[in-house]
Amino acid sequence: MGEVWPAQDTVLKRRVIVKLVDSSLMDAELAKRFQREALLTARLVHPGVPAVYDFGQHEGRFYLVMQRIKGPALSDLIEEHDPLPVAWAASIGAQICSVLIAARQIGLVHRDIKPSNAILEPSGAVKVLDFGLAVIHGDDRFSRITQSGDSLGTAGYMAPEQIEGGPTDHRTDLYGLGATLFDLLTGQPPFGGSTPTLTMQLQMQGSPPRPAKLRAEIPAELDDLVQALMARHPQDRPASAAEAYEVLAPLVRDLPPIPGVVSSQPDAARAYAAVVGQVPTQHVVYASAEPEEPARRAEMLAATGNLRAAAHQWRQLAELRAMEHGDGDAAAVEYRLRAIRVHVDIGEPSRALRQLRDLLEDRIRADGPEHPSVSVVQQEIARFSENGRLRPPS
C-alpha cells in the first residue's frame, strides 16, 4: 500500500520510519485506508505495537511517522532459523496474544496477522505491524474498504470468513495467530497451494495437518492449540486470545540463544518486563461469562448502604466488561453509569458530573458523536442538569 523509508527526526534527533502512499496509486479509497491505519495504530497503545509519532500530508502524499523497530520479520526468521525452537515459537505466539488481548479491549480486529507482519527485536520482544486492514466494530469511520482487486488478507493466513467476505471479529485474528504458529513450528506455511487461489481452496476445505506430524517434539497441548486456532468455523476456535496465551505462556522456558537475532547482553526492556511480570494477575479479567454474580453483589452492597463499595464494584465490572467486549459495549457503559449514580447518592454530585463528562468524552472519541452510547450519556447529563440528580431512564 505504500513505501517505507528509514529517516531521521531532525527536531527530536531520533531515528524513525516514514511510510508514504505512492502518489501514482493515490485515490480516495487508498487515502482513507492509509488514514485509518494511522488512527488505529495510534489508538492501540501497547509495548507490542510501534508508536505513532506523526501523520499528515505533504505535496499531495499522505505520510505516517512511526517508531523504528530493529530486528527481522518473523518470515525472515523462519527462513534463517528452521526449525525455530519450540520455546521461542511459544514466546512469540504469547506476545502476539498479548497484543490481540489489547486490541480486543478497544474492539479492534487486525485481519492480517502473519509472519511478515511481526518483528522480533534484539531484546526478544515482538512488535506487530501493518494495521492497514484493521477494523473496529460498530464504528463506520473504520469500516472495511472494498475495492476491485484489493486483497483483504493473505492467502494461507486470513481466516475462511475473510475469504468468503463474511463478518470478522477477534476470532479472525486467532486464525492468523494459529497459521503463524504453524509456520514458526514447522518452517512452512499451513497450506501448500501453488497459487493463492489453490491455497484458499485448501483453507475452505478444512484444517491443515497437525504440526506434530511434521515435527514430533511439539508438545501435545501446543499441537492441539494450533489445530483449534485454525478451525474452519470461528465458533470452533478458542473464545479469546487470552485462552491461547494460557496455553503458550507455560511453554516459554529455557529460551535458547538465537545468535545474531536476540542479544545475550543485559537489556533494559527485558529487565523492565521481568519486574512487571511479577505483578499478580486476576485471571477473572479474561473470563467470557456474563458477570451476573458480581452485578448482584454490587446491587446488594448498595441496598445495604455500602455505597462506596458498590461504586467500586460497578467500576470493576465496567473495566472487566470493557476488557472482554470492548469499551463501547453497552453493559460496560451502563456499569460506569451505575457507579456514577452511586456517587450522587453519596452526596458527591460534582464528582458524578465530572465522571459523566469524562465518560461522554471517551464515548465521542471512541465511537463518534452519533453513536447510541453517546446519546445515552448525553441523556444522563441532561437529567442531571435538570434536577441535580441522576435517575435511570424510564
JOHU-V985766 format. One record per residue. N is the residue number from 1. RES is the residue in one small letter. PHI is phi in radians with two decimals (* if undefined). Layout:
n=N res=RES phi=PHI
n=N res=RES phi=PHI
This chain:
n=1 res=m phi=*
n=2 res=g phi=-2.84
n=3 res=e phi=-1.68
n=4 res=v phi=-2.14
n=5 res=w phi=-2.26
n=6 res=p phi=-1.27
n=7 res=a phi=-2.62
n=8 res=q phi=-2.09
n=9 res=d phi=-1.32
n=10 res=t phi=-1.33
n=11 res=v phi=-1.48
n=12 res=l phi=-1.69
n=13 res=k phi=0.97
n=14 res=r phi=-2.46
n=15 res=r phi=-1.42
n=16 res=v phi=-2.41
n=17 res=i phi=-2.02
n=18 res=v phi=-1.99
n=19 res=k phi=-1.86
n=20 res=l phi=-2.11
n=21 res=v phi=-1.48
n=22 res=d phi=-1.06
n=23 res=s phi=-1.07
n=24 res=s phi=-1.26
n=25 res=l phi=-1.80
n=26 res=m phi=-1.13
n=27 res=d phi=-2.57
n=28 res=a phi=-1.09
n=29 res=e phi=-1.21
n=30 res=l phi=-1.16
n=31 res=a phi=-1.09
n=32 res=k phi=-1.14
n=33 res=r phi=-1.15
n=34 res=f phi=-1.16
n=35 res=q phi=-1.11
n=36 res=r phi=-1.10
n=37 res=e phi=-1.02
n=38 res=a phi=-1.09
n=39 res=l phi=-1.15
n=40 res=l phi=-1.25
n=41 res=t phi=-1.11
n=42 res=a phi=-1.19
n=43 res=r phi=-1.28
n=44 res=l phi=-1.55
n=45 res=v phi=-1.61
n=46 res=h phi=-2.83
n=47 res=p phi=-1.03
n=48 res=g phi=-1.61
n=49 res=v phi=-2.25
n=50 res=p phi=-1.03
n=51 res=a phi=-1.28
n=52 res=v phi=-1.70
n=53 res=y phi=-1.74
n=54 res=d phi=-2.85
n=55 res=f phi=-2.63
n=56 res=g phi=-3.11
n=57 res=q phi=-2.37
n=58 res=h phi=-2.41
n=59 res=e phi=0.89
n=60 res=g phi=1.42
n=61 res=r phi=-2.05
n=62 res=f phi=-1.30
n=63 res=y phi=-2.36
n=64 res=l phi=-2.33
n=65 res=v phi=-1.81
n=66 res=m phi=-2.29
n=67 res=q phi=-1.02
n=68 res=r phi=-1.47
n=69 res=i phi=-1.93
n=70 res=k phi=-1.68
n=71 res=g phi=2.17
n=72 res=p phi=-1.46
n=73 res=a phi=-1.14
n=74 res=l phi=-1.05
n=75 res=s phi=-1.09
n=76 res=d phi=-1.25
n=77 res=l phi=-1.06
n=78 res=i phi=-1.11
n=79 res=e phi=-1.16
n=80 res=e phi=-1.53
n=81 res=h phi=-2.31
n=82 res=d phi=-1.74
n=83 res=p phi=-1.53
n=84 res=l phi=-1.35
n=85 res=p phi=-0.92
n=86 res=v phi=-1.00
n=87 res=a phi=-1.07
n=88 res=w phi=-1.25
n=89 res=a phi=-1.05
n=90 res=a phi=-1.14
n=91 res=s phi=-1.09
n=92 res=i phi=-1.12
n=93 res=g phi=-1.09
n=94 res=a phi=-1.11
n=95 res=q phi=-1.19
n=96 res=i phi=-1.11
n=97 res=c phi=-0.99
n=98 res=s phi=-1.04
n=99 res=v phi=-1.12
n=100 res=l phi=-1.17
n=101 res=i phi=-1.08
n=102 res=a phi=-1.13
n=103 res=a phi=-1.10
n=104 res=r phi=-1.18
n=105 res=q phi=-1.07
n=106 res=i phi=-1.91
n=107 res=g phi=1.28
n=108 res=l phi=-1.64
n=109 res=v phi=-2.06
n=110 res=h phi=-1.23
n=111 res=r phi=1.27
n=112 res=d phi=-2.59
n=113 res=i phi=-1.26
n=114 res=k phi=-2.85
n=115 res=p phi=-1.03
n=116 res=s phi=-1.33
n=117 res=n phi=-1.83
n=118 res=a phi=-2.52
n=119 res=i phi=-2.14
n=120 res=l phi=-1.75
n=121 res=e phi=-1.38
n=122 res=p phi=-1.02
n=123 res=s phi=-1.31
n=124 res=g phi=1.70
n=125 res=a phi=-1.41
n=126 res=v phi=-1.90
n=127 res=k phi=-2.02
n=128 res=v phi=-1.67
n=129 res=l phi=-2.01
n=130 res=d phi=1.04
n=131 res=f phi=-1.72
n=132 res=g phi=-1.14
n=133 res=l phi=-1.86
n=134 res=a phi=-1.22
n=135 res=v phi=-2.40
n=136 res=i phi=-2.03
n=137 res=h phi=-1.21
n=138 res=g phi=1.38
n=139 res=d phi=-2.25
n=140 res=d phi=-1.13
n=141 res=r phi=-1.11
n=142 res=f phi=-2.00
n=143 res=s phi=-1.19
n=144 res=r phi=-1.12
n=145 res=i phi=-1.59
n=146 res=t phi=-1.96
n=147 res=q phi=-2.66
n=148 res=s phi=-0.98
n=149 res=g phi=1.58
n=150 res=d phi=-1.23
n=151 res=s phi=-1.67
n=152 res=l phi=-1.75
n=153 res=g phi=2.71
n=154 res=t phi=-2.16
n=155 res=a phi=-0.94
n=156 res=g phi=1.63
n=157 res=y phi=-2.12
n=158 res=m phi=-1.34
n=159 res=a phi=-1.25
n=160 res=p phi=-0.96
n=161 res=e phi=-1.15
n=162 res=q phi=-1.23
n=163 res=i phi=-1.05
n=164 res=e phi=-1.38
n=165 res=g phi=1.31
n=166 res=g phi=-1.54
n=167 res=p phi=-1.18
n=168 res=t phi=-2.10
n=169 res=d phi=-2.59
n=170 res=h phi=-1.04
n=171 res=r phi=-1.24
n=172 res=t phi=-1.09
n=173 res=d phi=-1.22
n=174 res=l phi=-1.14
n=175 res=y phi=-1.10
n=176 res=g phi=-1.07
n=177 res=l phi=-1.08
n=178 res=g phi=-1.07
n=179 res=a phi=-1.14
n=180 res=t phi=-1.17
n=181 res=l phi=-1.08
n=182 res=f phi=-0.99
n=183 res=d phi=-1.10
n=184 res=l phi=-1.09
n=185 res=l phi=-1.44
n=186 res=t phi=-1.92
n=187 res=g phi=1.37
n=188 res=q phi=-2.58
n=189 res=p phi=-1.12
n=190 res=p phi=-1.21
n=191 res=f phi=-2.19
n=192 res=g phi=-1.83
n=193 res=g phi=-1.10
n=194 res=s phi=-1.35
n=195 res=t phi=-2.35
n=196 res=p phi=-0.97
n=197 res=t phi=-1.12
n=198 res=l phi=-1.13
n=199 res=t phi=-1.07
n=200 res=m phi=-1.17
n=201 res=q phi=-1.10
n=202 res=l phi=-1.10
n=203 res=q phi=-1.06
n=204 res=m phi=-1.22
n=205 res=q phi=-1.42
n=206 res=g phi=2.71
n=207 res=s phi=-1.45
n=208 res=p phi=-1.32
n=209 res=p phi=-1.10
n=210 res=r phi=-1.19
n=211 res=p phi=-1.00
n=212 res=a phi=-1.13
n=213 res=k phi=-1.26
n=214 res=l phi=-1.73
n=215 res=r phi=-2.65
n=216 res=a phi=-1.14
n=217 res=e phi=-1.37
n=218 res=i phi=-1.18
n=219 res=p phi=-1.05
n=220 res=a phi=-1.05
n=221 res=e phi=-1.17
n=222 res=l phi=-1.30
n=223 res=d phi=-1.05
n=224 res=d phi=-1.14
n=225 res=l phi=-1.11
n=226 res=v phi=-1.05
n=227 res=q phi=-1.07
n=228 res=a phi=-1.22
n=229 res=l phi=-1.08
n=230 res=m phi=-1.73
n=231 res=a phi=-1.06
n=232 res=r phi=-1.06
n=233 res=h phi=-1.90
n=234 res=p phi=-0.98
n=235 res=q phi=-1.17
n=236 res=d phi=-1.62
n=237 res=r phi=-1.55
n=238 res=p phi=-0.95
n=239 res=a phi=-1.23
n=240 res=s phi=-2.78
n=241 res=a phi=-1.13
n=242 res=a phi=-1.09
n=243 res=e phi=-1.12
n=244 res=a phi=-1.13
n=245 res=y phi=-1.02
n=246 res=e phi=-1.10
n=247 res=v phi=-1.41
n=248 res=l phi=-1.33
n=249 res=a phi=-0.98
n=250 res=p phi=-1.12
n=251 res=l phi=-1.49
n=252 res=v phi=-1.54
n=253 res=r phi=-2.61
n=254 res=d phi=0.89
n=255 res=l phi=-1.10
n=256 res=p phi=-1.33
n=257 res=p phi=-1.16
n=258 res=i phi=-2.09
n=259 res=p phi=-0.96
n=260 res=g phi=1.40
n=261 res=v phi=-2.11
n=262 res=v phi=-1.85
n=263 res=s phi=-1.26
n=264 res=s phi=-1.64
n=265 res=q phi=-1.38
n=266 res=p phi=-0.93
n=267 res=d phi=-2.27
n=268 res=a phi=-1.13
n=269 res=a phi=-1.14
n=270 res=r phi=-1.17
n=271 res=a phi=-1.08
n=272 res=y phi=-1.13
n=273 res=a phi=-1.13
n=274 res=a phi=-1.09
n=275 res=v phi=-1.33
n=276 res=v phi=-1.05
n=277 res=g phi=-1.14
n=278 res=q phi=-1.47
n=279 res=v phi=-1.18
n=280 res=p phi=-1.08
n=281 res=t phi=-2.02
n=282 res=q phi=-1.53
n=283 res=h phi=-1.13
n=284 res=v phi=-1.09
n=285 res=v phi=-1.12
n=286 res=y phi=-1.78
n=287 res=a phi=-1.16
n=288 res=s phi=-1.71
n=289 res=a phi=-1.25
n=290 res=e phi=-1.21
n=291 res=p phi=-1.44
n=292 res=e phi=-1.19
n=293 res=e phi=-1.11
n=294 res=p phi=-1.04
n=295 res=a phi=-1.14
n=296 res=r phi=-1.10
n=297 res=r phi=-1.12
n=298 res=a phi=-1.12
n=299 res=e phi=-1.12
n=300 res=m phi=-1.16
n=301 res=l phi=-1.06
n=302 res=a phi=-1.15
n=303 res=a phi=-1.15
n=304 res=t phi=-1.63
n=305 res=g phi=1.59
n=306 res=n phi=-1.52
n=307 res=l phi=-1.21
n=308 res=r phi=-1.12
n=309 res=a phi=-1.13
n=310 res=a phi=-1.14
n=311 res=a phi=-1.07
n=312 res=h phi=-1.10
n=313 res=q phi=-1.13
n=314 res=w phi=-1.13
n=315 res=r phi=-1.12
n=316 res=q phi=-1.08
n=317 res=l phi=-1.06
n=318 res=a phi=-1.07
n=319 res=e phi=-1.14
n=320 res=l phi=-1.13
n=321 res=r phi=-1.13
n=322 res=a phi=-1.14
n=323 res=m phi=-1.14
n=324 res=e phi=-1.47
n=325 res=h phi=-2.10
n=326 res=g phi=1.72
n=327 res=d phi=-1.08
n=328 res=g phi=-1.44
n=329 res=d phi=-1.04
n=330 res=a phi=-1.06
n=331 res=a phi=-1.17
n=332 res=a phi=-1.07
n=333 res=v phi=-1.12
n=334 res=e phi=-1.09
n=335 res=y phi=-1.12
n=336 res=r phi=-1.10
n=337 res=l phi=-1.12
n=338 res=r phi=-1.14
n=339 res=a phi=-1.10
n=340 res=i phi=-1.14
n=341 res=r phi=-1.07
n=342 res=v phi=-1.11
n=343 res=h phi=-1.13
n=344 res=v phi=-1.15
n=345 res=d phi=-1.09
n=346 res=i phi=-1.24
n=347 res=g phi=1.74
n=348 res=e phi=-2.16
n=349 res=p phi=-1.10
n=350 res=s phi=-1.15
n=351 res=r phi=-1.13
n=352 res=a phi=-1.09
n=353 res=l phi=-1.14
n=354 res=r phi=-1.09
n=355 res=q phi=-1.19
n=356 res=l phi=-1.10
n=357 res=r phi=-1.15
n=358 res=d phi=-1.09
n=359 res=l phi=-1.11
n=360 res=l phi=-1.09
n=361 res=e phi=-1.07
n=362 res=d phi=-1.04
n=363 res=r phi=-1.24
n=364 res=i phi=-1.14
n=365 res=r phi=-1.13
n=366 res=a phi=-1.47
n=367 res=d phi=-1.99
n=368 res=g phi=1.58
n=369 res=p phi=-1.18
n=370 res=e phi=-1.68
n=371 res=h phi=-1.23
n=372 res=p phi=-0.98
n=373 res=s phi=-1.12
n=374 res=v phi=-1.18
n=375 res=s phi=-1.08
n=376 res=v phi=-1.04
n=377 res=v phi=-1.19
n=378 res=q phi=-1.07
n=379 res=q phi=-1.13
n=380 res=e phi=-1.09
n=381 res=i phi=-1.12
n=382 res=a phi=-1.11
n=383 res=r phi=-1.11
n=384 res=f phi=-1.13
n=385 res=s phi=-1.15
n=386 res=e phi=-1.24
n=387 res=n phi=-2.35
n=388 res=g phi=1.29
n=389 res=r phi=-2.32
n=390 res=l phi=-1.81
n=391 res=r phi=-2.21
n=392 res=p phi=-1.02
n=393 res=p phi=-1.04
n=394 res=s phi=-1.41
